């Protein structure tokens, strides 16, 4: 998958969350918890996680309005985005901002 600014995603986060979507909010939360704990120290993967969470907010919002899934994805996006903004520094933060902007 490619972002609107041309960045090509390298992770399977979109597919992982799409599978979790089929099993409900607990599966989405479990998928996030595993991915976040495993990859939060890898700035590229953290960036891609934030991108996918943002996309999922809009997919669910457009599909069902302010449904439980869109609220959950927003909560998870806020957590990951806040972590990135507080912990990434220098070139890693520049990359995050450039790719997610």
ChimeraX attribute file (.defattr): number of C-alpha atoms within 10 A of each C-alpha:
attribute: neighborCount
match mode: 1-to-1
recipient: residues
	/A:1	11
	/A:2	9
	/A:3	15
	/A:4	10
	/A:5	10
	/A:6	9
	/A:7	13
	/A:8	12
	/A:9	18
	/A:10	11
	/A:11	14
	/A:12	14
	/A:13	20
	/A:14	18
	/A:15	11
	/A:16	14
	/A:17	21
	/A:18	13
	/A:19	14
	/A:20	18
	/A:21	18
	/A:22	10
	/A:23	11
	/A:24	12
	/A:25	16
	/A:26	13
	/A:27	15
	/A:28	21
	/A:29	19
	/A:30	13
	/A:31	17
	/A:32	22
	/A:33	12
	/A:34	10
	/A:35	16
	/A:36	20
	/A:37	9
	/A:38	12
	/A:39	14
	/A:40	18
	/A:41	14
	/A:42	12
	/A:43	19
	/A:44	17
	/A:45	21
	/A:46	22
	/A:47	24
	/A:48	23
	/A:49	26
	/A:50	23
	/A:51	22
	/A:52	21
	/A:53	25
	/A:54	19
	/A:55	18
	/A:56	22
	/A:57	22
	/A:58	16
	/A:59	15
	/A:60	19
	/A:61	17
	/A:62	12
	/A:63	10
	/A:64	12
	/A:65	14
	/A:66	13
	/A:67	13
	/A:68	14
	/A:69	22
	/A:70	24
	/A:71	15
	/A:72	19
	/A:73	26
	/A:74	18
	/A:75	15
	/A:76	22
	/A:77	22
	/A:78	15
	/A:79	13
	/A:80	21
	/A:81	21
	/A:82	12
	/A:83	15
	/A:84	21
	/A:85	12
	/A:86	10
	/A:87	13
	/A:88	18
	/A:89	13
	/A:90	7
	/A:91	10
	/A:92	16
	/A:93	17
	/A:94	11
	/A:95	16
	/A:96	23
	/A:97	13
	/A:98	12
	/A:99	18
	/A:100	16
	/A:101	10
